[in-house]
Amino acid sequence: MGRQPTINRDRLLDLAEEIVRTEGAKALTIDALAKAAGISKGGVQYSFASKDQLVQALVERWTRQFDDMLEPDDQLTAPDRVHRYIGSMRASQQAMNAKMAGLMIGYLQEPGNLEEARNWYRGVFARLGGDAADLQAARVAFLAVEGLFLMRIAGLDEDGNWKAGLDDVEAVLRRMTETPKD
């Protein structure tokens, strides 16, 4: 029987996230990941040929996680999608700190990566498109949540107002999309 592989791509990504979370984006190197995983640099490079490929895999993983939270039900209304997005932002707030954002900012410096991010946003706006009031409310709420995220990664959430901001966006979205009772 053959030897069991000791290199697991998902485990490496978990360790890479932990490095970024605890030490910052600059600390994520092939060497640091190899040490954290207890394998050689060549072992890491078997899964990720370069740091750029590693970062791209992390971003793709995060994007997939958000997409899974946003997309599982095609029957959702646009406001319901944004409510789900707000929920996903709440659930991921611990991981979405300034250190992770530093990695994202570096990732977006590459034109191809920037285009992927633009395409993701285009897809979101395509699902929230239209002139109806509930669609407009959903788009504005989505933009507000994105603004809160940018404020958070810029370090402007030192007082922990992140959750209160999400609460406000969600409450306004509910009021704007509620069906009036006769």
N, C-alpha and C positions, 0 to 999 in steps of 0.2 A: 504494500500500500504506500502511496506517495505521501510526501510531507505536507502537512496542513499549512496553507499560506498564513503568514503572520501579519501581512500588510492588508489592512482593510481601509478602503477609500473613505467610507463614512466615518470610521473611527478617526482617521487623519483629519477629516473636516471638523469633527467634534473638538479635537485637540487644537486645531488652528483657531477655531472660534474662542476657545478658552484662553489661548495666548493673547489674542487681540483684546478680549474682554478684560483680562487681568493686567496686561503689560502694555497694551496699545498697539496700533497698527504697525509702527516701525519695528516692533519686536518680532513680528512674524517674518521669519526667514526659513528657508529650507533646512538649514542647520538647527534652528530652534525647534522646528517641528520634528525633526529626526530625533533630537534629544528627548523631547516630550514623549515620543512614541517608543523610544528605546530601540530604534533601528538606525541603520546607516543613512547618510544623505542619499545614496544611490537607491535605497529602499523607498524613500519619499519620492524621488524622481521617477521611480517606476510608475507611480500613480499620477504625479504632477511634474512634468518636465522642467517647469520653471515656477518662480514665485507668481508671475503673471497668470499662469494657468491655475495655480492654487487659488488665487484671489478670484479669478473668474468662476471657478467651481463654487466658492463660498457665496458669491453674489447670485449665481444661478440657483443654488440651494435656497437662499432666502427668498428669492423671487418666486420659486416654486411653492414654498411654504405659504406665502401671501396669496398666490393664485389659488392654492387649494382652499384657503379660507374664504376667498371671494367667489369662487366659481362653481362649487359643487352642485348648485341647483339652478338650472336655466330658467326655472319658473319664477325666480325672484324678481321683484320690482326693483327699479333703480334705487329708491330710498332704502329698501331692504338690503341691497348690495352694500350701500354705504354704511348702514348700521353694522353689517357684518365686518366691513373694513375697520370701523372704529373698534369693534370687538377684537379684531386681530391686532390692531395697534396696542390695545390695552394688554393683551396676552403676551405680546413680544416686547413690552417696554423695557424689561430688564436687559434684554439683548441689544436693544436699539439705543445704545449710549454713545457718547461722543467718540469713544475709541473705535467702535464699529463704524461710525460715520467717517472717521478718518480713512479707514480702509476703502469705503465707498467712494469718497472724494478722489482718492488716488486712482481707483478703478475707472472713474468717469473721465480721467484725463486722456485715455486712449480713445480715439475717434470711433472705432468699431464698438467699443463698450458703451459709449455715449449714445450711439445709434440704437443699440439694444434697449437702453433705458427709455429713449424716446419712443420706440415701438411699443414698449410695455404701457407707457402712458397713453399713447394713441389708442391702444386696445381698451384701456379702462374708459377713456372718453367715448369710444365707439359704443360701449355698452351703456353709457349714461347719456347718450345723445338724444336730442329732440327738443322741441319747443314747449312741451307741456310743463306746467308749474312744478309738478313733482320731480321731473327730470332736472329742471333748473335748480331746484332746492338740493337735489342729490349732488349735482356738480359743485355747487357752492360749498356744501358740507365737506365733500371730498377735498376741495382746495383748502378749506380751513384746517382739516386734519393734516394735510401735507405741510401747511404753514407751521402748525404746532410742531411737527416733526423737525422741520428746518430750524426752528427756534431752539428745540431741545439739543440738536447736534451742534448748534453754535454755542452751547453752554448758557443759554438764556433761561434755563429752567432750574436755576439753583434753588429756588424756593419750593420746588416740587409742584408747580401749578399744572403740570402735564395732565393729570387726571381731571382736574377741575375744568380745564379747557376742553377736553374730550367730552365731559359731561355737558358742558354748554352747547357744543356743536350738536351732540345727539339730541338734546332737549329742543333746540331750535328746529332741527330737521323733523323731529316728531310733530311739532306744532305746525310746521309748514306743510306737512304731507298728510295730516289727519283728515279724515273725511268728516265734515261738519255733521253734527247730529241734529236732526229736525225736531 
